Amino acid sequence: MIFHTNCPSCGAQATFRSSASVLTICTYCQSTVYRQADMVDNVGKIGQILEDYSPIQIGTTGIYQKEHFTVIGRLQLSYEAGLWNEWYILFDNHQSAWLGEASGQYAITYEVNPDNPPPELPAIKPGSVYQHQGLSYTATDVRKAQCVGGEGELPFMVGSGYQAQVADYRSGEYFLTIDYSHGKTATLYAGRAVDLSTLKCQLLLSDNDISTRAGRIKGSVHTLHCPNCGFALQYNVGVATQLSCPSCASSVDCSGDRAVLLSKMQAQLKSRFARLELGAKGRIHGNTWTIIGLIECKDPQYDDEIWVEYLLFNSKKGFLWLVQTESSWYETEVLNQHPNTQSEEVVKFKSVNYHLSERYASDVVYAAGAFNWRVAVNDRTWIEEYTNNNTALIKEQTAHEITWSKARLRNENEVKVWFPSLRADKTKNRGEISLDTQSFFESCLAILWIVNLTIGLVGGHLVIPALLSALGTLLLWLPLFFMKLFGK
């Protein structure tokens, strides 16, 4: 049953479409209009939605598990690494649920009763396990976030200063959230990761609608100046709001109309190994991708183990990673469905087993460009690689979250076709000497020793010729040493 009333603040009409909704947010004045026993009261205001270029809007419809739903509300939440949306949806059978949206990944969850008492929030760490409905769920994200905006109908009270305290768990395609935002009693939401294209959505915002509402076209290049050093920061509008200044390495938030300094760095840095530039465009699998972010990493145990990760963006396909190591290239995508653990050494993903091949740490030594989360120099991630032939599943774990990616080995010729601007590898010849050069020095050494020893034997004095040969060997060895150190 639809219920209409007037906003106590501005008099505009407010609508309740779900009996589970306890409030709606006035479209005109952002007042929170609260309904209880058909009584309406103004309980404060919530912030306006920050433009995040989501294709979803109030009124968007879709189908999930053969049930038709309509989007009737939204909460927008902010944490140290970015923003995400929780869309409140109502099914035609009057059941309500949440459609979570973060960095182009989606999940639908319903409120459920727990099988087992949920753990206390401080006890949950990424990797913790919780049992529910016969499934073993692994904690992948533990966050405290602030509600920065809202619209439409919602099933609980929110207002300025509302804080969400949540832990997300995954088991393959299954998704579970434990919400500690409403006092000591935790609320469970369970469901599945979904692809927006499979929901058969109607009334999504078009690219033109989004650009009209935001005043800028999604993906277009915009410039803000770094608050720390004044460097002109170029980024793709509506794609990623966390910038790393190439000039001073400061972390900058650009979700609004001005750059906000998140963390200040003074180091003057430059990538030593990157072979592709920020802004470079490449044609991969028939789609044009733009490099919007660049991270140089190293294994803290081995200073010479350095690789570069490029964040690519396409307005239709979202994000893709290209990873450059000393000897290989990998095309990498972040997974919305996580592998299932079979043992300490084996995980299974879509009926295929992958075996543990490496464990190591990754430290960020340089970062530049735009990202869909906050990245900074000295960030550390713990990595496990599971391989099957030329494909690897990568588990990345920080203090707050676990992500999984799928990496496919690519050869350099493929990358050259994708990115004609690919530079030559400056380190390729480091430590290498051509066979001709090596043979020349070996021939010189042989001649030196043969001549000096012959003279010594004929003259009956070997000491001085031997010393001269040793000195000559040293003088010839030094060029070889420096050539190996600095390259040809």
Disulfide bonds with the S-S distance in Angstrom:
none
